[in-house]
Amino acid sequence: MADTSAGKLSLPTLTAMVVGSMVGAGIFNLPGRFATATGPFGAIIAWAIAGTGMYMLARVFQALAEKRPDIDSGVFAYAKAGFGDYMGFLSAFGYWLGSCLGNVFYWVLIGSTLGRFFPDLFGDGSSATAILVSLCGIWAFHFMILRGVEQATVINTIVTIAKIVPLIVAILAFVFFFNYAQFSENFFGGVNMPEKTLLAQVRDTMLITVFVFLGIEGASVYSRFAKKRSDVGTATILGFVAVTGLMVAVTMLPYATAPRAEIAGVANPSLAGALELVVGHWGAIFISIGVLVSVLGAYLAWSLICAEVLFAAAKSQDMPKLFAAQNGNRVPANALWLTNIVVSLFVVSTYWSRDAFNFMLDMTSVTALLPYLLVAGYGVLLARSGVGYEAAPHERTRDQIFAWIAVVYTLFMFVAAGLKYVLLVAVLFVPGTILLYFWARREQKARVFTRVELVIFGITGVAAAIGVYGLVTGTITP
């Protein structure tokens, strides 16, 4: 895509990209997921952990955008700059794959939302009709995006504004019907709270918090389109603060309007069910419409990000050069084709899934953790080296502390996710390495692995073998 002023993005548009990427399906499922796991006390702790960790990660993205303005499409490029070619590839592939899985989740949620009104046709979102509608939607978006990224970005900005309205209305309704006595009853879980430790309660909420924060790097991915490089970091922080406020409100306020067990029992999207408990059926209809707008908008944003990641990785020779091709509208067409073919295959596979909704949500979260960990690690390395800090050396210590906290947070998220999802991610990483990374290295006539990278690939291979064995024997169930 040419570097011309006509295609540059302003601060409001970059901020809209961050908000558009983050306010997707996840925020509409917070009430039920949290109520199933814990009460307000556990939710406060969970959001304190997630908010602090993700804020530190946002500050890392901001610092890297300012100190390394020469690095574009930051998510995988930072990993490559800090840890070498193979880790850069794993970051790009993991980020792309997680985005694909997230897009599958969006279509499952669209189907389950429509299933609220047409249960015989759409069911839980994985029926034959739901899959057919999803495939039509995937390819309709595909051909729209092929017409040009500027057009799609404008649409995303409009959709971002439109989908915030149902959230604000829901929050105002919860505030109006706020019942302190009900909130107090729910505070430590209330009636019928499953017996488990507070640590277990908090851990059970961690993957949904990762999922709803996905997209925090939206401005960083589009950094080379920014009119001013400094706008990238500013847009990241502005988007983070705005969306965090929305998510905490959507999580906490329903506890003051109904018993925790009732909130936990509503169907997805759970915000629709939670509002229905308060204002009646019109609330569920209103939120369901918001879900459809929000999810379609998030799908558009993530389709753009998916294609951009593959395109940028191919341009830097970390993916096969086939994906560096652009059409006449400056859109990375081949990258977009591969993305939507993979998304379509995963959508079809949901027909045989027992719980496609939560499985896709959790897998999306876990695949994003490695790219985020590597970005945080590079933040540590950069602050320690002092590169880019010549004009502001006093910021090195602060940025290093932020980056270390982000590293600890992402490692904690891996532990909270559990071994099952780590092994399943490895199952996907190994064929990705063989098919795409080996192909790219052959094209460049470059050495495939360094000694350290070979060890990393070996460990990933062993984890993948264990994962495959678990799937075959039924020890691991998707």
Steps between C-alpha positions, in 0.01 A plus 500: 500500500651826391614751756294796384329768706164414347500163672617619842292454816433775757506460880119464528500234228790309662320517835186369330710210364606412857146530636358319197744214547439467876124556528393184327323185609674467835351800678147373434581173678665639813201487740433128456863390486590693817182403686570135425847532654473746788322786675587871504793450741674254270410714198667804657820301554485356148459842337776645718737230372384516138477879491847547649658237275339625182566864589867415534485323166335807348781714640752261345332542161505877550869504594599276208304716256691806625848349539500278190302694237687308231315177589162465327220246560637481851364179649721249318768749396588575863536126572733460202711799600543366852515124464584406143333373184321192630350672805391780268329241280331331797377838618361588156349155446356482850353846475351426159367160610348646817330766290358229273366307800354822637321558173353150521377583850333813366300300247400242762373784719308651209333163447419455869359855516276432201411172669328704773241601237518200264596204723404230250723648229806630686505307829815572700680648199649180359204365303517444125297818436723705731811372325356580156411856608848539651670393179291748300599775743869411495523528125283810478746678730788350305399660171413830668847525654658415166355827372738697722615533862410870520135422425495222757667719764234769461228239542673373814501849651125535442428153642712575810280798584180306432580202719589705809139624531345169622778465758438849636124440513554171686736666750251782563220245554712306750585823683132600512399161648806473729408314820765520769345216702520270196859603433592424863332159481701414189828648624668172598296285261163487670253211480607179323859619451718197409751412769843604375781719623520869417813429294307244293215748453737769372688253279175393333444858379848560360456373142188709443691809617776424251242454227327832562833683500607355167541787258695724735772495235260606223667838450846341508411262218396796285794717609630554149168660402511762781527867405716555811703220654432633851126444440555122511586491871239761590225308318598180683467661845180690417336187363613295800361742759165539325442129444617397848242731656227343288606144582520551877157666501344223291648239736423657839162673462288190424597359842283779650191410299452121533633197694839378374361153420232650272758706310719191465210307351404733215576404140769664288540785437463528877472881508172462309373253759620713791322808365188292434490409869481872578284664230328213323523341156561826312837522676610167354389608152680834530827342614475226239487764228803666659679163504443450129632849418792466742606156385482590132706812570758306698513239225578774248779638721654159561483402133700813423752421775534135390582597143735778610699265727550241224584773248756669727659166593534411132649842421766442765562149361360318804209355302496379138521788255170388348325687784678827423296542182250787477211564268424823315338646813820448703340218701710190592269275303678163537531547876130578516413193293698268728348659812143452386560147370636401844213677680250322275652158576487566875139619471404176323677300774273651768220274373669212686603700807338442838557857623636706212412825676726474807766288331563757227499782755763332717718389207497854363620632835783251538637544147528875567710450812826405324506812279420716803771331708760560230399866464536548876835320493624727223388797707733380776791450259454840337484688829811317624692577180409869496437502124251775420535655845780739411271804531326375817734268696297555818214297349702179478443383858128577487450320169701200616280465810187521284637236264599261781151524650354422156730197472392366839135561414512307170685210666230493768237486225669189355481333841136605543413363154623153593712239322217387269491821299878537487526150347223574249677817389817295446297260283422793271848657511690197371320459164505879464877493538543216251268644236572874521830561680693231313353630174608856575853396603539294182399802292768709670756216482556569868588272788177364649592503869776616729591254775274675752214515250540129426463426872187717511355316200585167663320594821201621298502169308498296821213710638311453173552123512361490855207713386422272207522195727261667743253574222515147362457333838236744621716633785469843337156597374433814294 
